[in-house]
Amino acid sequence: MPTNAKKLAYAAKLHDLIDNSKNVFIISVDNVGSKQMQTIRKNLRGQAVVLMGKNTTIRKVMADYLAKNPDHPIAALQPYIRLNVGFVFTNADIGAVRTVVTSNRVPAPARPGAIAPEDVYVEPGPTGCDPGQTNYFQSMNVPTKIVRGQIEITSRVLMCVAGDKVSPTAAALLDKLNIKPFSFGVVVNVVYSDGVCFDPRVLDLSEIDLINKFRAGVNAIAAIGMEVGFPTIASLPHSLTNAFTNMLAITLETDFDFPQASAYITAVTSAA
């Protein structure tokens, strides 16, 4: 166990939260300020607990916990404890808690050398810049015209590509136009619930989405069972329907009859 008092208190708190929480988020807090974190903690009061810490300390405390509880499913979170991360522990609705955690975002300017999280465009329209700065826009291949004594951009221009570094010229132009294209906030990396880890995008699925995916899975199992001749619960109704159809076809072509076919034979005879 850690030896100093703060680490002992941290270990006791983490152990208690693991024991008494059925849901855990691993969150990434890159570029998130202390004021943002304070707001998130305040909004989560009574619903969840945010716990940050050094990765080395977290790993050590969890290793000690798992040494005492070797079969605890919380071990599944260990691979995700890397970089600038923390925990959110809760017993409340995980969808609602995730919304609170991720909704607090702060606009941020594009800084030279930063990795663009998304494509950034400059939209057509007035810039508020005087005509004397036309050369500045032309040097960056931004199409412009002079309208009512100011420079106006005439078409949409891609300034930053998602995943690429922001160039100094792009950062300068966006700053000149007072455009803050990015926003920073807490990101949920993984969700742990009742001993299972899964991608947070699963929480975006509605009940209808889940039903449709379940139906698609059942249909796939039934199709495979029918194709290879291996009966399953999913394929059984189709097998019975096909068998009845074959028996009905034989009945219509021969003198053989059985009670369940009577209604169909009567319908065919009446139609003829």
TORRO-147927 format. One line per 3 residues: number of its first residue (from 1); their letters; for each residue x, y, z of C-alpha. Coordinates in nm, 3 decimals, always signed. Example, Ala and Ser with C-alpha at 12.3 -4.5 7.8 and 13.67 -1.06 7.14 Angstrom:
# TORRO-147927
1	as	+1.230,-0.450,+0.780 ~ +1.367,-0.106,+0.714
//
This chain:
# TORRO-147927
1	mpt	+0.000,+0.000,+0.000 ~ +0.114,+0.363,-0.048 ~ +0.286,+0.495,+0.260
4	nak	+0.206,+0.863,+0.285 ~ -0.119,+0.982,+0.441 ~ -0.265,+1.140,+0.127
7	kla	-0.208,+0.825,-0.074 ~ -0.359,+0.614,+0.202 ~ -0.668,+0.836,+0.202
10	yaa	-0.685,+0.822,-0.178 ~ -0.658,+0.442,-0.171 ~ -0.934,+0.415,+0.088
13	klh	-1.161,+0.642,-0.116 ~ -1.098,+0.454,-0.443 ~ -1.155,+0.117,-0.277
16	dli	-1.480,+0.243,-0.122 ~ -1.604,+0.379,-0.456 ~ -1.525,+0.051,-0.633
19	dns	-1.711,-0.145,-0.364 ~ -2.018,+0.079,-0.367 ~ -2.055,+0.181,-0.732
22	knv	-2.189,-0.042,-1.006 ~ -2.106,+0.202,-1.290 ~ -1.774,+0.367,-1.373
25	fii	-1.665,+0.600,-1.653 ~ -1.302,+0.637,-1.756 ~ -1.281,+1.000,-1.866
28	svd	-1.019,+1.195,-2.062 ~ -0.960,+1.551,-1.943 ~ -0.714,+1.686,-2.200
31	nvg	-0.731,+2.068,-2.224 ~ -1.004,+2.079,-1.958 ~ -0.960,+2.361,-1.708
34	skq	-1.011,+2.349,-1.334 ~ -1.319,+2.576,-1.361 ~ -1.480,+2.330,-1.604
37	mqt	-1.409,+2.040,-1.370 ~ -1.553,+2.236,-1.078 ~ -1.874,+2.300,-1.275
40	irk	-1.903,+1.932,-1.371 ~ -1.852,+1.820,-1.010 ~ -2.120,+2.066,-0.899
43	nlr	-2.367,+1.945,-1.164 ~ -2.303,+1.581,-1.067 ~ -2.354,+1.638,-0.697
46	gqa	-2.585,+1.369,-0.560 ~ -2.557,+1.163,-0.879 ~ -2.190,+1.073,-0.921
49	vvl	-1.838,+1.123,-0.786 ~ -1.547,+1.242,-0.998 ~ -1.209,+1.107,-0.888
52	mgk	-0.881,+1.215,-1.049 ~ -0.527,+1.103,-0.968 ~ -0.184,+1.015,-1.100
55	ntt	-0.184,+0.707,-1.319 ~ +0.095,+0.543,-1.120 ~ -0.099,+0.589,-0.796
58	irk	-0.424,+0.463,-0.953 ~ -0.252,+0.154,-1.092 ~ -0.089,+0.080,-0.757
61	vma	-0.413,+0.122,-0.561 ~ -0.607,-0.095,-0.808 ~ -0.336,-0.360,-0.801
64	dyl	-0.363,-0.373,-0.421 ~ -0.742,-0.396,-0.445 ~ -0.726,-0.679,-0.698
67	akn	-0.473,-0.863,-0.484 ~ -0.741,-0.877,-0.214 ~ -1.024,-0.932,-0.465
70	pdh	-0.860,-1.135,-0.744 ~ -1.182,-1.217,-0.932 ~ -1.330,-0.866,-0.929
73	pia	-1.437,-0.753,-1.279 ~ -1.299,-0.401,-1.216 ~ -0.971,-0.545,-1.349
76	alq	-1.114,-0.487,-1.698 ~ -1.051,-0.113,-1.651 ~ -0.674,-0.147,-1.601
79	pyi	-0.578,-0.123,-1.972 ~ -0.761,+0.211,-1.997 ~ -0.567,+0.383,-1.718
82	rln	-0.323,+0.575,-1.934 ~ -0.264,+0.936,-2.038 ~ -0.467,+1.213,-1.872
85	vgf	-0.766,+1.023,-1.734 ~ -0.990,+1.003,-1.431 ~ -1.297,+0.821,-1.297
88	vft	-1.665,+0.898,-1.261 ~ -1.839,+0.660,-1.017 ~ -2.219,+0.642,-1.011
91	nad	-2.521,+0.429,-0.930 ~ -2.754,+0.661,-1.121 ~ -2.870,+0.633,-1.482
94	iga	-2.550,+0.617,-1.686 ~ -2.703,+0.789,-1.987 ~ -2.807,+1.093,-1.782
97	vrt	-2.473,+1.109,-1.601 ~ -2.280,+1.086,-1.928 ~ -2.483,+1.378,-2.066
100	vvt	-2.391,+1.594,-1.764 ~ -2.023,+1.496,-1.790 ~ -1.985,+1.567,-2.162
103	snr	-2.218,+1.866,-2.206 ~ -1.988,+2.123,-2.045 ~ -1.763,+2.236,-2.331
106	vpa	-1.564,+2.558,-2.369 ~ -1.490,+2.722,-2.709 ~ -1.119,+2.740,-2.787
109	par	-0.911,+2.912,-3.059 ~ -0.701,+2.719,-3.309 ~ -0.340,+2.724,-3.191
112	pga	-0.046,+2.664,-3.426 ~ +0.078,+2.305,-3.403 ~ -0.233,+2.175,-3.229
115	iap	-0.406,+1.870,-3.376 ~ -0.740,+1.965,-3.529 ~ -1.015,+1.740,-3.388
118	edv	-1.239,+1.823,-3.683 ~ -1.241,+1.998,-4.020 ~ -1.251,+2.377,-3.992
121	yve	-1.404,+2.597,-4.260 ~ -1.420,+2.973,-4.305 ~ -1.767,+3.056,-4.429
124	pgp	-1.853,+3.322,-4.692 ~ -1.946,+3.663,-4.559 ~ -1.811,+3.996,-4.435
127	tgc	-1.487,+3.993,-4.235 ~ -1.486,+4.341,-4.085 ~ -1.136,+4.391,-4.232
130	dpg	-1.052,+4.703,-4.434 ~ -0.959,+4.674,-4.805 ~ -0.592,+4.735,-4.725
133	qtn	-0.566,+4.377,-4.594 ~ -0.671,+4.216,-4.921 ~ -0.318,+4.089,-4.988
136	yfq	-0.323,+3.908,-4.656 ~ -0.625,+3.701,-4.763 ~ -0.489,+3.647,-5.114
139	smn	-0.164,+3.506,-4.973 ~ -0.370,+3.228,-4.813 ~ -0.577,+3.164,-5.127
142	vpt	-0.896,+3.294,-4.969 ~ -1.124,+3.441,-5.240 ~ -1.251,+3.788,-5.149
145	kiv	-1.419,+4.097,-5.282 ~ -1.471,+4.450,-5.150 ~ -1.825,+4.524,-5.037
148	rgq	-1.924,+4.848,-4.864 ~ -1.571,+4.934,-4.767 ~ -1.475,+4.597,-4.615
151	iei	-1.339,+4.264,-4.730 ~ -1.594,+3.990,-4.786 ~ -1.508,+3.620,-4.835
154	tsr	-1.690,+3.490,-5.141 ~ -1.675,+3.112,-5.095 ~ -1.626,+2.849,-4.826
157	vlm	-1.260,+2.769,-4.755 ~ -1.116,+2.465,-4.574 ~ -0.859,+2.591,-4.323
160	cva	-0.784,+2.282,-4.110 ~ -0.824,+1.910,-4.175 ~ -0.923,+1.676,-3.891
163	gdk	-0.618,+1.492,-3.757 ~ -0.364,+1.736,-3.907 ~ -0.168,+2.006,-3.727
166	vsp	-0.304,+2.359,-3.742 ~ -0.072,+2.573,-3.955 ~ +0.045,+2.913,-3.825
169	taa	-0.125,+3.091,-4.116 ~ -0.457,+2.916,-4.056 ~ -0.437,+2.995,-3.683
172	all	-0.359,+3.361,-3.759 ~ -0.652,+3.398,-4.000 ~ -0.899,+3.231,-3.767
175	dkl	-0.780,+3.453,-3.484 ~ -0.813,+3.764,-3.704 ~ -1.172,+3.664,-3.784
178	nik	-1.237,+3.594,-3.414 ~ -1.331,+3.233,-3.494 ~ -1.293,+2.978,-3.215
181	pfs	-1.350,+2.655,-3.408 ~ -1.273,+2.401,-3.138 ~ -1.427,+2.321,-2.804
184	fgv	-1.279,+2.126,-2.517 ~ -1.452,+1.920,-2.254 ~ -1.448,+1.589,-2.073
187	vvn	-1.459,+1.285,-2.301 ~ -1.589,+0.946,-2.183 ~ -1.343,+0.682,-2.308
190	vvy	-1.507,+0.367,-2.177 ~ -1.805,+0.267,-1.965 ~ -1.797,-0.005,-1.699
193	sdg	-2.136,-0.129,-1.582 ~ -2.215,-0.438,-1.376 ~ -1.879,-0.596,-1.456
196	vcf	-1.881,-0.526,-1.831 ~ -1.679,-0.266,-2.026 ~ -1.821,-0.114,-2.345
199	dpr	-1.787,+0.179,-2.581 ~ -1.982,+0.489,-2.467 ~ -2.143,+0.511,-2.813
202	vld	-2.363,+0.220,-2.701 ~ -2.544,+0.472,-2.480 ~ -2.653,+0.659,-2.794
205	lse	-2.859,+0.360,-2.906 ~ -3.233,+0.394,-2.850 ~ -3.463,+0.107,-2.750
208	idl	-3.578,+0.085,-3.114 ~ -3.214,+0.059,-3.230 ~ -3.152,-0.228,-2.987
211	ink	-3.468,-0.408,-3.099 ~ -3.371,-0.370,-3.465 ~ -3.019,-0.500,-3.398
214	fra	-3.161,-0.795,-3.206 ~ -3.397,-0.875,-3.491 ~ -3.113,-0.853,-3.742
217	gvn	-2.909,-1.095,-3.530 ~ -3.199,-1.340,-3.501 ~ -3.257,-1.324,-3.878
220	aia	-2.887,-1.388,-3.943 ~ -2.885,-1.692,-3.711 ~ -3.202,-1.826,-3.874
223	aig	-3.055,-1.781,-4.224 ~ -2.733,-1.962,-4.131 ~ -2.928,-2.247,-3.967
226	mev	-3.149,-2.286,-4.274 ~ -2.853,-2.277,-4.514 ~ -2.640,-2.539,-4.336
229	gfp	-2.932,-2.753,-4.219 ~ -2.862,-2.699,-3.850 ~ -3.183,-2.637,-3.653
232	tia	-3.188,-2.349,-3.404 ~ -3.462,-2.178,-3.206 ~ -3.443,-1.890,-3.454
235	slp	-3.473,-2.112,-3.762 ~ -3.736,-2.353,-3.624 ~ -4.043,-2.143,-3.723
238	hsl	-3.906,-2.114,-4.079 ~ -3.837,-2.489,-4.094 ~ -4.191,-2.571,-3.978
241	tna	-4.339,-2.324,-4.229 ~ -4.135,-2.476,-4.513 ~ -4.233,-2.830,-4.408
244	ftn	-4.602,-2.738,-4.396 ~ -4.577,-2.570,-4.738 ~ -4.419,-2.885,-4.885
247	mla	-4.688,-3.109,-4.732 ~ -4.960,-2.878,-4.861 ~ -4.811,-2.892,-5.212
250	itl	-4.813,-3.274,-5.200 ~ -5.176,-3.271,-5.082 ~ -5.284,-3.050,-5.370
253	etd	-5.113,-3.279,-5.624 ~ -5.230,-3.613,-5.476 ~ -5.527,-3.765,-5.298
256	fdf	-5.346,-3.747,-4.963 ~ -5.515,-3.525,-4.709 ~ -5.465,-3.413,-4.349
259	pqa	-5.687,-3.194,-4.127 ~ -5.463,-2.884,-4.122 ~ -5.470,-2.869,-4.504
262	say	-5.849,-2.874,-4.538 ~ -5.896,-2.497,-4.520 ~ -5.630,-2.439,-4.789
265	ita	-5.773,-2.710,-5.018 ~ -6.121,-2.559,-4.981 ~ -5.986,-2.212,-5.065
268	vts	-5.804,-2.342,-5.374 ~ -6.111,-2.537,-5.489 ~ -6.339,-2.234,-5.446
271	aa	-6.097,-2.011,-5.638 ~ -6.082,-2.261,-5.925
//
